[in-house]
Amino acid sequence: MKPTLVILAAGMGSRYGGLKQLDPVGPSGETILDYSIYDAIRAGFGQVVFVIRHDMEDAFRECVGSKYADKISVAYAFQSLDDLPPGFSVPPERAKPWGTAHAIRAARKVVNTPFAAINADDFYGRDAFAQLGAFLSQSQPAFHFAMVGYLLKQTLSDNGSVARGICELDDRHCLRHVRELTKLVRTPEGAENQGADGVEKFTGEERVSMNLWGFGTELFEALETRFPEFLRNHANEPKAEWYIPFVVDELIQEGKATVSVLPTASSWFGVTYREDKPFVVASIQQLVDAGEYPVRLW
């Protein structure tokens, strides 16, 4: 059975200023989504599931989903603020959904194969999808997951701070611990995180999670079990987010999951801020010129 690609696309990109998932970056008008799905298809994925908001559905079906109807099976899942476990309700001050773990949970009713989960606005590269596709196509023990790891220095923006999961690996190249830092900026020495507890410095050679994960469907069981606990502890914090690295890290620390970290030769780049777009456009053009991608994908 072919793996599924779950694309987290519910965010409107508030810092970027617009629906960046539909913004063209390729030489023939391709979006970052186009390149992710193109790479996924040639890596052996058999279905793509877009996690979006209900109010985005018409735009996605017309501008995105229709491109792939004859190339790969397409389905939709909807992340909504009120998709909560029984006994919970939306706090009055809450305006946004609950983060990446909540977004992946939204796909629980439409995903029935091992799956990759990615951000809609990140370019991950051919090698990254090939490695993850190979991992997911093989039989894995329950709760043995995978993550594609990039170097921190290759994932920073010159136009503002970014959130990254800093990874600690064991001697088997498995994930020992991941910390989600949300104020990372580039510095002449590497990088630093400007957090509430002070400044933490990094060399830039650290492996980081860019939300390119490979999971079995048993992850959904873990999400259902852990979401109520998150809500009990954080529901009254209007901006609290339930990140998927938090869930994965908890499972690792409890001895319930292992995660193989797949180092990749692919280049990562993303559009966190509108000022990032020229770099992304130029980087994709270089890959096209090198023969990694055709001038026109579809």
C-alpha positions in Angstrom: 0.0 0.0 0.0 1.4 3.4 -1.0 2.0 6.0 1.7 -0.1 9.2 2.0 1.2 12.8 2.0 -0.6 15.0 4.5 0.0 18.7 3.8 -0.7 21.2 6.6 -2.1 24.1 4.8 -4.7 25.7 7.1 -2.6 28.8 8.0 -3.1 31.9 6.0 0.4 33.1 6.6 -0.2 36.1 8.7 3.4 37.3 8.8 3.7 36.8 5.1 0.5 38.7 4.2 -1.7 36.5 2.0 -2.4 32.9 1.0 1.2 32.1 0.4 0.4 28.4 -0.4 -1.0 29.6 -3.8 1.8 32.0 -4.6 3.8 31.1 -7.7 7.6 30.5 -7.3 8.5 28.3 -10.3 9.4 29.4 -13.8 6.0 28.3 -15.2 3.9 29.6 -12.3 4.4 26.5 -10.0 3.8 26.9 -6.2 5.8 25.3 -3.5 3.0 22.8 -3.1 3.4 21.8 -6.7 7.0 20.8 -6.1 6.2 18.9 -2.9 3.5 16.9 -4.6 5.7 16.3 -7.7 8.5 15.0 -5.5 6.0 12.9 -3.5 4.6 11.3 -6.6 8.0 10.3 -7.9 8.9 9.0 -4.4 6.0 6.6 -4.6 3.2 8.3 -2.6 -0.3 7.3 -3.6 -2.5 10.0 -2.0 -2.3 13.6 -0.9 -4.5 15.0 1.9 -4.8 18.7 2.3 -5.5 19.9 5.8 -7.2 23.2 5.3 -10.0 25.4 6.8 -13.5 25.1 5.5 -13.4 28.7 4.2 -10.4 27.9 2.0 -12.0 24.8 0.4 -13.3 26.4 -2.8 -9.9 28.1 -3.5 -8.0 24.9 -2.9 -10.2 22.7 -5.0 -10.1 25.2 -7.9 -6.5 26.3 -7.8 -4.7 23.4 -6.2 -6.6 20.1 -6.1 -7.8 20.3 -9.7 -4.1 20.1 -10.9 -3.6 16.6 -9.5 -6.9 14.9 -10.2 -5.4 12.7 -12.9 -2.0 12.2 -11.2 -2.7 11.2 -7.6 -5.7 10.6 -5.3 -6.7 13.8 -3.6 -8.6 14.2 -0.3 -9.3 17.0 2.2 -9.4 17.2 5.9 -10.5 20.3 7.8 -8.9 21.9 10.8 -11.4 23.8 12.9 -11.2 25.5 16.2 -14.1 23.5 17.6 -12.8 20.0 16.6 -12.2 19.0 20.3 -12.6 15.9 22.4 -16.0 15.3 24.2 -16.4 17.5 27.2 -14.3 20.4 25.9 -15.4 23.7 24.4 -13.7 26.6 22.7 -12.6 29.2 25.3 -14.1 32.7 24.5 -10.6 34.3 23.9 -9.4 31.5 21.5 -9.2 32.7 17.9 -6.9 30.2 16.2 -6.7 26.4 16.0 -4.4 24.6 18.2 -1.2 24.0 16.3 0.5 21.3 14.1 -0.5 18.3 16.2 -4.1 19.4 16.1 -3.8 19.9 12.3 -2.4 16.3 11.8 -5.2 15.0 14.1 -7.7 16.6 11.7 -6.7 14.0 9.1 -7.5 11.0 11.3 -10.7 10.1 9.4 -9.2 10.1 5.9 -5.7 8.6 6.3 -5.4 4.8 6.6 -1.8 4.2 5.4 1.6 5.2 6.8 1.9 8.9 6.0 4.3 11.9 5.8 3.3 15.2 7.3 4.7 18.4 5.8 4.1 22.2 5.9 2.5 23.6 2.8 4.9 26.5 2.5 8.2 24.7 2.8 10.4 23.3 0.0 11.9 20.0 1.1 13.7 18.7 -2.0 13.7 15.5 -4.0 16.1 13.5 -1.8 14.1 14.2 1.3 10.9 12.8 -0.2 12.8 9.8 -1.7 14.2 8.9 1.7 10.9 9.3 3.6 9.0 7.5 0.8 11.3 4.5 1.1 11.0 4.4 4.9 7.2 4.6 4.8 6.9 1.9 2.1 8.7 -0.6 4.3 7.1 -2.5 7.1 7.9 -0.7 10.4 7.3 -1.7 14.0 4.5 0.1 15.7 5.5 3.6 16.9 8.7 3.6 14.9 8.6 6.9 13.1 11.0 9.0 11.0 12.0 12.6 10.6 14.1 14.2 7.9 16.7 16.3 9.5 18.2 19.5 8.0 21.1 21.7 9.3 19.9 24.7 11.2 22.1 27.1 9.3 20.3 26.1 6.0 16.8 26.8 7.4 17.1 30.4 8.8 15.5 33.5 7.3 17.4 36.8 6.7 14.1 38.6 7.3 13.0 37.7 10.8 12.8 35.0 13.4 11.7 31.5 12.8 10.5 28.4 14.8 12.6 25.3 14.6 12.7 22.0 16.4 16.3 21.5 17.6 17.2 17.8 17.7 19.5 15.7 19.9 20.5 12.4 18.4 21.8 9.1 19.9 24.5 7.0 18.5 22.1 5.1 16.3 21.0 8.3 14.6 17.6 8.2 16.3 16.0 11.2 17.9 16.7 11.5 21.6 15.0 14.8 22.2 13.5 17.7 20.3 13.0 21.2 21.5 10.7 23.7 19.7 12.3 27.1 19.7 10.2 30.0 18.3 12.6 33.0 18.1 15.6 31.8 16.2 17.6 34.3 14.2 20.7 34.2 12.1 23.9 35.6 13.6 27.5 35.9 12.3 28.5 33.0 14.6 25.5 30.8 13.6 22.2 31.4 15.3 20.6 32.3 18.5 17.1 32.0 20.1 15.8 35.1 21.8 13.4 33.4 24.2 11.7 34.4 27.4 14.5 32.8 29.5 17.3 34.7 27.7 19.5 34.2 24.6 20.7 30.7 23.6 23.4 30.4 21.0 23.9 27.8 18.3 26.6 27.0 15.8 24.2 26.4 12.9 25.4 22.8 12.5 22.6 21.4 14.7 20.0 19.1 13.0 16.5 20.5 13.1 13.0 19.4 12.4 11.3 21.2 9.5 8.0 19.3 10.1 8.9 16.6 7.5 7.7 13.6 9.5 6.9 9.9 8.7 4.3 8.2 10.9 2.2 5.1 11.1 -1.5 5.5 11.7 -1.0 4.6 15.4 0.0 8.2 15.8 -3.7 9.2 15.7 -4.3 7.0 18.8 -1.6 8.8 20.7 -3.0 12.2 19.6 -6.5 11.3 20.8 -5.1 10.2 24.2 -2.9 13.3 24.7 -5.1 16.1 23.3 -7.3 16.3 26.4 -4.3 16.6 28.7 -3.0 19.5 26.6 -6.4 21.2 26.7 -6.7 20.8 30.5 -3.3 22.4 30.9 -3.4 25.1 28.2 -6.9 25.8 27.0 -7.1 29.1 28.8 -3.9 30.4 27.2 -5.2 32.1 24.0 -2.0 31.6 22.0 -0.9 28.2 23.3 -0.1 25.8 20.4 0.1 22.0 20.5 3.1 21.3 18.3 3.7 17.8 16.8 7.4 17.8 18.1 6.0 18.1 21.6 3.9 14.9 21.1 6.8 13.0 19.5 9.2 14.1 22.2 6.8 12.9 24.9 6.5 9.5 23.3 10.3 9.2 23.1 10.9 10.2 26.7 8.2 7.7 27.8 9.8 5.0 25.9 6.8 4.5 23.7 8.3 5.5 20.3 11.5 5.6 18.4 12.3 8.1 15.5 14.9 7.5 12.9 16.4 10.8 11.7 17.1 10.7 8.0 19.8 13.2 7.1 19.2 14.7 3.6 21.3 16.1 0.9 18.3 18.2 -0.2 18.2 22.0 0.2 15.4 23.4 2.3 13.9 26.8 1.9 10.6 28.4 2.8 8.6 31.5 2.6 8.1 32.7 6.2 8.1 36.4 5.2 7.2 38.0 1.9 10.8 39.2 1.6 11.9 35.5 1.4 10.2 35.0 -1.9 13.0 36.2 -4.3 15.5 33.8 -2.7 13.0 30.9 -3.1 12.4 31.8 -6.7 16.1 32.0 -7.5 16.8 28.7 -5.6 14.2 26.8 -7.6 15.4 28.2 -10.8 18.9 26.9 -10.0 17.4 23.4 -9.4 15.6 23.7 -12.8 18.8 24.8 -14.5 20.6 21.8 -12.9 18.0 19.4 -14.3 16.4 18.5 -11.0 13.0 19.6 -12.2 11.5 20.3 -15.6 10.7 23.9 -16.6 7.0 23.0 -16.5 6.0 20.4 -13.9 2.5 19.6 -15.2 
